[in-house]
Amino acid sequence: MGGRKDPDGSYGTPQKYDPKFKGPIYDRGCTDVACCILLVLAIVGYVVVGIVAWTHGDPRKVIYPTDSRGQFCGHQGTANEGKPFLFYFDIVKCASPLVLLEFQCPTTQICVSQCPDRFMTYLNAYSVPANLQYYRQFCVPEFGDVSKAPIEVLRDKECPAMLFPSTPLARRCLPAIQAKKGVIMVGNETTYDDGHGNRRNVTELLEGARKANVVLEMRQLAMKIFEDYTVSWYWIIIGLVIAMVASLIFIVLLRFLAGIMVWVMIVLVILVLGYGIFHCYMEYAKLKGEAGSDVSLTDLGFQTDLRVYLHLRQTWLAFMIILCVVEVIIILLLIFLRKRILIAIALIKEASRAVGHIMMSLLFPLCTFFLLCLCIAYWASTAVFLSTSNEAVYKVFNESACQFSGQTCSPEKFNTSNVTKLCPDAQCLFAFYGGETAYHKYLIVLQFFNVFMFFWLVNFVIALGQVTLAGAFASYYWAFKKPDDMPAFPLFSAFGRALRYHTGSLAFGSLILAIVQVIRVILEYLDHRLKAADNKFAKFLLSCLKCCFWCLEKFIKFLNRNAYIMIAVYGTNFCTSARNAFFLLMRNIIRVAVLDKVTDFLFFLGKLLIVGSVGILAFFFFTHRIKLVEDTAPSLNYYWVPILTVIVGSYLIAHGFFSVYGMCVDTLFLCFCEDLERNDGSPERPYYMSPELSAILLKGTLEPSKNTDSQG
């Protein structure tokens, strides 16, 4: 099964023998200068957008609730410094459809130091000085005339008509609703006095609270998740350190015992998956006959507390089926690829030797990770400042019909306007943050630019890391006497060449990928908007486009990766490198399918082993199932929060270490293919591959085809 023959030259001309070629060339020039200039200008524009966003934005709008005058509750240095909670005069009005349209209740809202803890009406409190003194803290700050008739106070909306027991939720005072024997109650009462002499059911408070909480439910979930992080962050770090140590030990052992470690890894992955299947079956069997365990997932719906799902038999059955399918697929792949695995092990052994001579390459992902963190931090902060750079918008709210309802207004001039005369019950309340200036109109464009630059810079950082590693490992392969013929500092030399000569090429490749990724984001947004539509053709077309662009992104990533290897070796521009890499792979398409992808599969098993082992350990620890440290594990709202964090973090750490090996294998593979075209193994034209590598790769399944064109 040799390399693909190409007699008609459809995939380019094979490389000729060149006695002067000794690996990555040093005499090279700058490539794709126009893209380099474009990247610099884009970064300058990105900095300008960030400065403008930081000038206009105010993250306090996300952190603090806002009263009817647009002032923050609980913010230091303001009149509301000691008043962290938002109180609604009449939360029943929050059941109005205006809440969903304006994300604001059509009732007066003030900042208070504490939420009310009792039922009380202003009419009753007016006659008792002690009650009136307590009641005044829930009136507008300007209210001071206690001798004013209660009817006038309620008419001018200076005080709420009634109070009821409330609890703070996301810094909002919401009814302290509880259910006893299926009966909804607030403060042990099923009805309340609305302050106008009418008895009303507390279910009206419940409906108002639900609508007032329409924007707060996810925030409450986020607060609980944040609370879990505050009590478990050090255990999460310990879990990630364990993943890092396990990855490092695995890589070091792979350096010296590649063949044994690969087979041990394969066996352990099968055993870990087998244990997962066994555990799911035991949980499934244990729940048999328990009340509520036979409820289906569709009937249960979405629950923020994921522990609920673990009490369902259907959940464990689904986990068991998924693990069984994965186990069967892996076993079948191992059976069909058993001969190819031996060949892949030889390449992994060579990669281990290369990594052993360039040990600094194992630490290089830390540099890439640091740069990626900078990109993510800048993007996230800019997005927050852009989303909070709007101005406070006030609108007319009223209970009866009014022609001015919903129109913008000014709180300072509202009482002297004609609106109060024509609509006596109208109020000028804070509605939302917006704006009518040119800056506010183009905020969506700036947000789009922020997302685009995020993708571009992230792809550029990844490309820089790939080119650097490719240049270092290529210098190892093309050293005839290893490591004597290698440069003193191959990693730093490759990094310097990439930045000095090929910033434009890296910008070009990452720009193409960023454009495709932004298009995918737009398609996802359109798909979200079309979920409620009944146009099946549009949904089908959108699904096809999403699938096509997903495939396109995967292909571009694969092509870019190999193009960056050619850039690192030959110093050509991006288009030339991409073409040469593509033709070289097509001339060796059998080898690509047989060898390169098998090593990717083995590396995936390695990452799966590390992530699975650390994930199982985290699951047993945070669910208090390890008796030795049962009392040490923290109490959590959602134990899946630290578990998922450890799993995702472990995967990123393992991926960082294995990405070095993956890039090494890809580089050595392309160099191996070129070595076969340039040389024939004779004393005059010897192969540059190591004797150990040639002993396996040039026998049997990968015997190169004799191509007279490649013999010079």
RACOR-V309795 format. One record per pair of residues at least 24 apart in sequence whose C-alpha atoms are under 8 Angstrom apart, sorted by the first residue. I is the first residue (numbers start at 0). GAP is how many residues later the second one is. D is the distance in Angstrom with one decimal. If there is no record, write none. Layout:
BEGIN
[[I | GAP | D] [I | GAP | D]]
END
This chain:
BEGIN
[[0 | 589 | 7.2] [0 | 699 | 7.4] [0 | 700 | 4.8] [0 | 701 | 5.6] [0 | 702 | 6.7] [1 | 586 | 7.9] [1 | 588 | 6.9] [1 | 589 | 7.3] [1 | 699 | 6.7] [1 | 700 | 5.1] [1 | 701 | 5.1] [1 | 702 | 4.8] [1 | 703 | 5.4] [2 | 584 | 6.4] [2 | 585 | 4.6] [2 | 586 | 6.8] [2 | 587 | 5.9] [2 | 588 | 6.4] [2 | 699 | 7.4] [2 | 700 | 7.8] [2 | 701 | 5.6] [2 | 702 | 5.7] [3 | 582 | 7.4] [3 | 583 | 5.1] [3 | 584 | 5.3] [3 | 585 | 6.2] [3 | 586 | 6.5] [3 | 701 | 7.6] [4 | 582 | 6.7] [4 | 700 | 7.2] [4 | 702 | 7.6] [5 | 581 | 6.6] [10 | 572 | 4.7] [10 | 573 | 7.4] [10 | 575 | 6.5] [10 | 576 | 6.4] [11 | 568 | 7.6] [11 | 571 | 5.9] [11 | 572 | 7.8] [12 | 696 | 8.0] [13 | 570 | 7.6] [13 | 663 | 6.1] [13 | 664 | 8.0] [13 | 695 | 6.9] [13 | 696 | 5.7] [14 | 659 | 6.7] [14 | 662 | 5.6] [14 | 663 | 5.6] [14 | 695 | 6.3] [15 | 661 | 6.9] [15 | 662 | 5.2] [15 | 693 | 7.8] [15 | 694 | 5.8] [15 | 695 | 6.9] [15 | 696 | 5.2] [16 | 660 | 7.7] [16 | 661 | 4.4] [16 | 662 | 6.2] [16 | 668 | 7.9] [16 | 693 | 7.6] [16 | 694 | 6.9] [16 | 695 | 5.5] [17 | 660 | 7.2] [21 | 456 | 5.8] [21 | 457 | 6.9] [22 | 451 | 6.6] [22 | 452 | 5.7] [22 | 454 | 7.7] [22 | 455 | 4.7] [22 | 456 | 7.2] [22 | 546 | 6.5] [23 | 447 | 6.7] [23 | 450 | 6.7] [23 | 451 | 6.1] [23 | 454 | 8.0] [23 | 544 | 6.6] [23 | 545 | 4.1] [23 | 546 | 6.0] [23 | 547 | 7.9] [24 | 544 | 6.4] [24 | 545 | 5.9] [24 | 546 | 7.1] [27 | 473 | 7.5] [27 | 542 | 8.0] [27 | 543 | 5.9] [28 | 472 | 6.0] [28 | 542 | 7.3] [29 | 470 | 7.4] [29 | 471 | 4.2] [29 | 472 | 6.0] [29 | 474 | 7.9] [30 | 470 | 6.3] [30 | 471 | 5.5] [30 | 472 | 7.7] [30 | 473 | 6.0] [30 | 474 | 6.0] [30 | 540 | 7.8] [30 | 541 | 6.8] [30 | 542 | 5.0] [30 | 543 | 7.7] [31 | 470 | 7.4] [31 | 471 | 7.9] [31 | 472 | 4.6] [31 | 473 | 5.2] [31 | 476 | 7.4] [31 | 541 | 6.1] [31 | 542 | 7.3] [32 | 471 | 5.2] [32 | 472 | 7.9] [33 | 470 | 6.9] [34 | 469 | 4.8] [34 | 470 | 7.1] [34 | 472 | 6.0] [34 | 473 | 5.8] [35 | 467 | 5.9] [35 | 468 | 3.8] [35 | 469 | 7.5] [35 | 471 | 6.3] [35 | 472 | 8.0] [36 | 467 | 7.5] [38 | 465 | 7.8] [38 | 468 | 6.5] [41 | 411 | 7.8] [42 | 410 | 7.9] [45 | 403 | 8.0] [45 | 404 | 7.3] [45 | 407 | 7.3] [48 | 397 | 7.2] [49 | 332 | 5.6] [52 | 329 | 6.4] [52 | 332 | 5.3] [52 | 333 | 5.1] [52 | 336 | 6.6] [53 | 328 | 7.3] [53 | 331 | 5.7] [53 | 332 | 7.7] [55 | 329 | 7.4] [55 | 330 | 7.8] [55 | 332 | 7.9] [55 | 333 | 4.8] [55 | 334 | 7.5] [56 | 327 | 7.7] [56 | 328 | 4.3] [56 | 329 | 5.9] [56 | 330 | 7.3] [56 | 331 | 4.9] [56 | 332 | 3.6] [56 | 333 | 7.1] [57 | 327 | 6.1] [57 | 330 | 5.3] [57 | 331 | 6.0] [58 | 325 | 6.6] [58 | 326 | 6.2] [58 | 329 | 6.0] [60 | 327 | 6.4] [61 | 326 | 7.5] [63 | 107 | 7.9] [64 | 106 | 6.9] [64 | 107 | 7.6] [66 | 41 | 8.0] [66 | 42 | 5.1] [66 | 43 | 5.0] [66 | 44 | 6.2] [66 | 363 | 7.2] [67 | 40 | 6.0] [67 | 41 | 5.1] [67 | 42 | 6.5] [67 | 361 | 5.0] [67 | 362 | 4.7] [67 | 363 | 7.9] [68 | 342 | 7.5] [68 | 360 | 6.5] [68 | 361 | 5.5] [69 | 322 | 6.3] [69 | 360 | 5.7] [72 | 38 | 5.4] [72 | 39 | 7.9] [73 | 37 | 7.8] [79 | 31 | 6.6] [79 | 32 | 7.9] [81 | 30 | 7.9] [81 | 31 | 5.9] [82 | 28 | 5.4] [82 | 29 | 4.5] [82 | 30 | 3.9] [82 | 31 | 7.3] [83 | 27 | 6.5] [83 | 28 | 6.5] [83 | 29 | 6.0] [83 | 30 | 7.9] [83 | 87 | 6.6] [84 | 26 | 5.5] [84 | 27 | 5.3] [84 | 28 | 6.3] [84 | 29 | 6.6] [84 | 30 | 7.2] [84 | 83 | 7.0] [84 | 86 | 4.8] [84 | 87 | 5.4] [84 | 88 | 6.5] [85 | 24 | 5.8] [85 | 25 | 4.7] [85 | 26 | 6.2] [85 | 85 | 6.3] [85 | 86 | 4.7] [85 | 87 | 6.0] [86 | 24 | 6.1] [86 | 25 | 6.5] [86 | 28 | 7.2] [86 | 51 | 7.5] [86 | 85 | 6.4] [86 | 86 | 5.3] [87 | 85 | 7.3] [88 | 70 | 7.3] [88 | 71 | 4.7] [88 | 72 | 7.4] [88 | 73 | 7.9] [89 | 70 | 6.8] [89 | 71 | 7.7] [89 | 72 | 7.9] [90 | 114 | 6.6] [90 | 117 | 5.4] [90 | 118 | 6.5] [90 | 121 | 7.5] [91 | 112 | 6.1] [91 | 113 | 5.5] [91 | 115 | 7.2] [91 | 116 | 4.5] [91 | 117 | 7.4] [92 | 115 | 6.4] [93 | 114 | 4.7] [93 | 115 | 7.0] [93 | 117 | 5.7] [93 | 118 | 5.5] [94 | 112 | 6.0] [94 | 113 | 4.4] [94 | 114 | 7.6] [94 | 115 | 7.7] [94 | 116 | 5.4] [94 | 117 | 7.4] [95 | 115 | 7.9] [98 | 112 | 6.7] [98 | 113 | 7.2] [99 | 111 | 7.7] [99 | 114 | 7.9] [101 | 329 | 6.3] [101 | 330 | 7.0] [102 | 112 | 7.4] [102 | 328 | 7.3] [102 | 329 | 7.2] [103 | 108 | 7.7] [103 | 326 | 7.9] [103 | 327 | 5.6] [103 | 328 | 7.2] [104 | 107 | 6.8] [105 | 291 | 5.5] [105 | 292 | 7.0] [105 | 323 | 7.6] [106 | 290 | 7.7] [106 | 322 | 7.8] [107 | 49 | 7.7] [107 | 321 | 7.1] [109 | 28 | 7.6] [109 | 29 | 7.8] [109 | 30 | 6.6] [111 | 25 | 6.9] [111 | 26 | 6.6] [114 | 50 | 7.7] [114 | 51 | 5.8] [114 | 52 | 6.3] [114 | 53 | 6.7] [114 | 58 | 5.7] [115 | 47 | 6.5] [115 | 48 | 6.3] [115 | 49 | 5.4] [115 | 50 | 5.7] [115 | 51 | 8.0] [116 | 47 | 6.6] [116 | 48 | 4.2] [116 | 49 | 5.9] [117 | 45 | 6.8] [117 | 46 | 5.3] [117 | 47 | 4.7] [117 | 69 | 7.4] [118 | 43 | 7.4] [118 | 44 | 5.3] [118 | 45 | 4.3] [118 | 46 | 6.1] [118 | 68 | 7.9] [118 | 73 | 7.6] [119 | 42 | 5.6] [119 | 43 | 5.0] [119 | 44 | 6.5] [119 | 73 | 8.0] [120 | 40 | 5.8] [120 | 41 | 4.1] [120 | 42 | 6.1] [120 | 72 | 7.1] [120 | 73 | 7.3] [120 | 74 | 5.0] [121 | 28 | 7.1] [121 | 37 | 7.7] [121 | 38 | 7.2] [121 | 39 | 5.5] [121 | 40 | 6.0] [121 | 73 | 6.5] [122 | 27 | 6.4] [122 | 38 | 7.8] [122 | 72 | 6.6] [125 | 24 | 7.2] [154 | 270 | 7.9] [160 | 33 | 6.6] [160 | 34 | 4.6] [160 | 35 | 7.1] [161 | 31 | 7.1] [161 | 32 | 5.7] [161 | 33 | 5.0] [168 | 51 | 7.4] [169 | 46 | 6.8] [169 | 49 | 7.0] [169 | 50 | 6.0] [169 | 53 | 7.9] [173 | 35 | 6.1] [174 | 30 | 6.8] [174 | 31 | 7.2] [174 | 34 | 6.9] [176 | 29 | 7.2] [220 | 83 | 7.3] [223 | 413 | 6.5] [223 | 414 | 7.9] [224 | 412 | 7.5] [224 | 413 | 7.1] [224 | 416 | 6.7] [227 | 408 | 5.6] [227 | 409 | 6.4] [227 | 410 | 7.1] [227 | 411 | 7.9] [227 | 413 | 7.2] [227 | 414 | 7.6] [228 | 412 | 7.7] [228 | 413 | 7.1] [230 | 403 | 6.6] [230 | 405 | 7.9] [231 | 402 | 6.5] [231 | 410 | 6.9] [232 | 409 | 7.8] [235 | 406 | 6.2] [235 | 409 | 7.3] [235 | 410 | 6.0] [238 | 375 | 7.1] [238 | 379 | 7.1] [238 | 407 | 6.1] [238 | 411 | 8.0] [239 | 406 | 6.2] [239 | 409 | 6.4] [239 | 410 | 5.8] [239 | 413 | 7.8] [241 | 372 | 7.5] [242 | 367 | 6.8] [242 | 368 | 7.5] [242 | 371 | 6.4] [242 | 407 | 5.4] [242 | 410 | 7.0] [242 | 411 | 7.3] [243 | 406 | 7.4] [243 | 409 | 6.2] [243 | 410 | 7.1] [245 | 364 | 7.0] [246 | 363 | 7.0] [246 | 406 | 7.6] [246 | 407 | 5.7] [246 | 410 | 6.9] [247 | 409 | 7.5] [250 | 406 | 7.5] [250 | 407 | 7.9] [253 | 95 | 7.8] [253 | 98 | 6.7] [254 | 94 | 7.1] [254 | 97 | 4.5] [254 | 98 | 6.6] [254 | 100 | 7.6] [254 | 101 | 6.7] [255 | 96 | 7.5] [257 | 87 | 6.9] [257 | 90 | 6.8] [257 | 91 | 5.6] [257 | 94 | 7.4] [258 | 86 | 5.9] [258 | 87 | 7.9] [258 | 90 | 7.4] [261 | 83 | 7.4] [261 | 340 | 7.4] [264 | 340 | 7.2] [264 | 341 | 6.3] [264 | 344 | 7.1] [265 | 336 | 8.0] [265 | 339 | 6.9] [265 | 340 | 8.0] [267 | 341 | 7.0] [268 | 336 | 6.8] [268 | 339 | 7.2] [268 | 340 | 5.4] [269 | 57 | 6.7] [269 | 61 | 7.9] [271 | 337 | 7.6] [271 | 340 | 7.3] [271 | 341 | 7.5] [272 | 50 | 6.5] [272 | 51 | 8.0] [272 | 54 | 6.4] [273 | 53 | 7.5] [275 | 44 | 7.6] [275 | 47 | 7.1] [276 | 42 | 7.9] [276 | 43 | 5.2] [276 | 46 | 6.1] [276 | 47 | 6.6] [279 | 36 | 5.3] [279 | 37 | 7.0] [279 | 39 | 6.6] [279 | 40 | 5.5] [280 | 35 | 7.1] [280 | 36 | 7.3] [280 | 39 | 6.7] [282 | 30 | 7.8] [282 | 33 | 6.7] [283 | 29 | 5.2] [283 | 30 | 7.9] [283 | 32 | 5.5] [283 | 33 | 6.5] [284 | 28 | 8.0] [286 | 24 | 7.3] [286 | 25 | 7.4] [286 | 26 | 6.1] [287 | 25 | 7.4] [304 | 332 | 7.9] [304 | 333 | 6.3] [305 | 332 | 7.1] [305 | 334 | 7.3] [306 | 331 | 7.4] [336 | 261 | 7.7] [339 | 254 | 6.5] [339 | 255 | 6.7] [339 | 258 | 7.1] [340 | 257 | 6.7] [340 | 258 | 7.7] [342 | 252 | 7.1] [342 | 353 | 6.6] [342 | 354 | 6.7] [343 | 251 | 5.8] [343 | 252 | 7.7] [343 | 254 | 6.4] [343 | 255 | 5.6] [344 | 254 | 7.7] [345 | 346 | 7.7] [345 | 347 | 6.1] [345 | 350 | 6.9] [345 | 351 | 7.9] [346 | 318 | 6.8] [346 | 346 | 6.8] [347 | 251 | 7.4] [347 | 313 | 7.9] [347 | 317 | 6.8] [349 | 340 | 7.9] [349 | 342 | 8.0] [349 | 343 | 6.7] [350 | 310 | 6.5] [350 | 313 | 5.8] [350 | 314 | 5.9] [350 | 317 | 7.5] [351 | 309 | 7.6] [353 | 119 | 6.6] [353 | 122 | 6.4] [353 | 123 | 7.9] [353 | 310 | 7.7] [354 | 118 | 8.0] [354 | 306 | 7.6] [354 | 309 | 7.8] [356 | 126 | 7.1] [357 | 114 | 7.8] [357 | 132 | 7.5] [357 | 133 | 7.4] [359 | 131 | 7.4] [360 | 108 | 7.0] [360 | 130 | 6.9] [360 | 299 | 6.8] [361 | 295 | 6.3] [361 | 298 | 6.5] [363 | 101 | 7.8] [364 | 100 | 7.5] [364 | 291 | 5.7] [364 | 292 | 7.2] [364 | 295 | 7.7] [367 | 93 | 6.5] [367 | 94 | 6.8] [367 | 97 | 6.3] [370 | 90 | 6.8] [371 | 86 | 6.1] [371 | 89 | 6.8] [374 | 79 | 6.6] [374 | 82 | 6.9] [374 | 83 | 6.6] [375 | 78 | 7.3] [378 | 71 | 6.5] [378 | 72 | 7.4] [378 | 75 | 6.1] [381 | 68 | 7.4] [382 | 64 | 6.6] [382 | 67 | 7.1] [385 | 57 | 7.0] [385 | 60 | 7.8] [385 | 61 | 7.0] [387 | 45 | 7.7] [389 | 43 | 5.1] [389 | 44 | 4.6] [389 | 45 | 5.8] [389 | 50 | 6.6] [390 | 42 | 5.1] [390 | 43 | 5.2] [390 | 44 | 5.5] [391 | 38 | 6.9] [391 | 39 | 7.6] [391 | 40 | 6.1] [391 | 41 | 4.5] [391 | 42 | 6.3] [391 | 43 | 7.6] [392 | 37 | 6.1] [392 | 38 | 5.7] [392 | 39 | 5.5] [392 | 40 | 5.6] [392 | 41 | 6.0] [392 | 42 | 7.2] [393 | 34 | 6.2] [393 | 35 | 5.3] [393 | 36 | 4.3] [393 | 37 | 5.2] [393 | 38 | 7.2] [394 | 33 | 5.6] [394 | 34 | 5.7] [394 | 35 | 6.5] [394 | 36 | 5.9] [395 | 30 | 6.3] [395 | 31 | 5.6] [395 | 32 | 4.7] [395 | 33 | 6.5] [396 | 29 | 5.6] [396 | 30 | 5.2] [396 | 31 | 6.3] [396 | 32 | 6.7] [397 | 25 | 7.8] [397 | 27 | 5.8] [397 | 28 | 4.3] [397 | 29 | 6.2] [398 | 26 | 6.8] [398 | 27 | 7.3] [399 | 25 | 7.4] [401 | 24 | 8.0] [450 | 67 | 7.7] [451 | 62 | 6.7] [451 | 63 | 7.5] [451 | 66 | 6.3] [454 | 59 | 5.2] [454 | 62 | 7.3] [454 | 63 | 7.7] [455 | 51 | 7.8] [455 | 54 | 5.7] [455 | 55 | 5.6] [455 | 57 | 7.7] [455 | 58 | 5.1] [456 | 53 | 7.7] [458 | 51 | 5.0] [458 | 52 | 7.9] [458 | 54 | 7.4] [458 | 55 | 7.1] [459 | 46 | 6.1] [459 | 47 | 6.0] [459 | 49 | 8.0] [459 | 50 | 5.3] [462 | 43 | 6.1] [462 | 47 | 7.1] [462 | 98 | 7.6] [462 | 101 | 7.3] [463 | 31 | 7.8] [463 | 34 | 6.9] [463 | 35 | 7.8] [463 | 42 | 6.8] [465 | 95 | 7.1] [465 | 98 | 6.8] [465 | 99 | 7.6] [465 | 197 | 6.9] [466 | 27 | 7.5] [466 | 28 | 7.7] [466 | 31 | 6.6] [466 | 97 | 5.3] [466 | 98 | 6.1] [466 | 100 | 7.3] [466 | 101 | 5.6] [467 | 26 | 5.0] [467 | 27 | 4.8] [467 | 30 | 6.5] [467 | 100 | 7.3] [468 | 25 | 7.3] [468 | 191 | 7.3] [468 | 194 | 6.8] [468 | 195 | 7.2] [469 | 24 | 8.0] [469 | 94 | 7.5] [469 | 95 | 5.3] [469 | 98 | 6.2] [469 | 99 | 7.9] [469 | 193 | 6.6] [469 | 194 | 6.8] [469 | 197 | 5.7] [470 | 24 | 8.0] [470 | 94 | 7.1] [470 | 97 | 4.8] [470 | 98 | 6.2] [472 | 191 | 6.0] [472 | 194 | 6.7] [472 | 195 | 7.2] [473 | 94 | 8.0] [473 | 95 | 6.7] [473 | 193 | 6.3] [473 | 194 | 6.8] [473 | 197 | 7.0] [476 | 191 | 6.6] [476 | 194 | 7.1] [476 | 211 | 6.7] [476 | 212 | 6.6] [477 | 193 | 7.9] [477 | 210 | 5.9] [477 | 211 | 7.8] [478 | 209 | 7.1] [479 | 208 | 5.6] [493 | 74 | 7.3] [497 | 70 | 7.2] [500 | 70 | 7.9] [501 | 65 | 7.8] [501 | 69 | 7.6] [501 | 71 | 7.7] [504 | 68 | 6.0] [504 | 69 | 5.0] [505 | 58 | 7.8] [505 | 68 | 7.5] [507 | 66 | 7.0] [508 | 51 | 6.3] [508 | 65 | 6.9] [512 | 40 | 6.7] [512 | 43 | 6.6] [512 | 44 | 7.3] [515 | 33 | 6.9] [515 | 36 | 7.7] [515 | 37 | 6.4] [516 | 36 | 7.1] [518 | 30 | 7.9] [519 | 26 | 6.6] [519 | 29 | 6.6] [519 | 30 | 7.4] [561 | 104 | 7.6] [561 | 105 | 8.0] [564 | 102 | 6.3] [583 | 86 | 7.8] [583 | 89 | 7.5] [583 | 90 | 7.8] [584 | 85 | 7.8] [587 | 85 | 7.2] [590 | 111 | 7.0] [595 | 69 | 7.6] [595 | 70 | 7.0] [595 | 73 | 7.3] [598 | 63 | 7.9] [598 | 66 | 7.8] [599 | 62 | 7.0] [602 | 55 | 6.7] [602 | 59 | 7.5] [606 | 44 | 6.6] [606 | 47 | 5.7] [606 | 48 | 6.7] [606 | 51 | 7.6] [607 | 43 | 8.0] [609 | 40 | 7.4] [609 | 41 | 7.8] [609 | 44 | 7.1] [610 | 36 | 6.0] [610 | 39 | 5.6] [610 | 40 | 5.7] [610 | 43 | 7.6] [611 | 35 | 7.8] [613 | 32 | 7.6] [613 | 33 | 7.1] [613 | 36 | 7.3] [614 | 28 | 6.7] [614 | 29 | 8.0] [614 | 31 | 6.8] [614 | 32 | 5.3] [617 | 25 | 5.7] [617 | 28 | 7.2] [618 | 24 | 6.1] [675 | 28 | 7.2] [676 | 33 | 4.9] [676 | 34 | 7.1] [677 | 32 | 6.3] [677 | 33 | 6.9] [677 | 34 | 7.6] [678 | 31 | 7.9] [678 | 32 | 6.9] [679 | 31 | 7.0]]
END
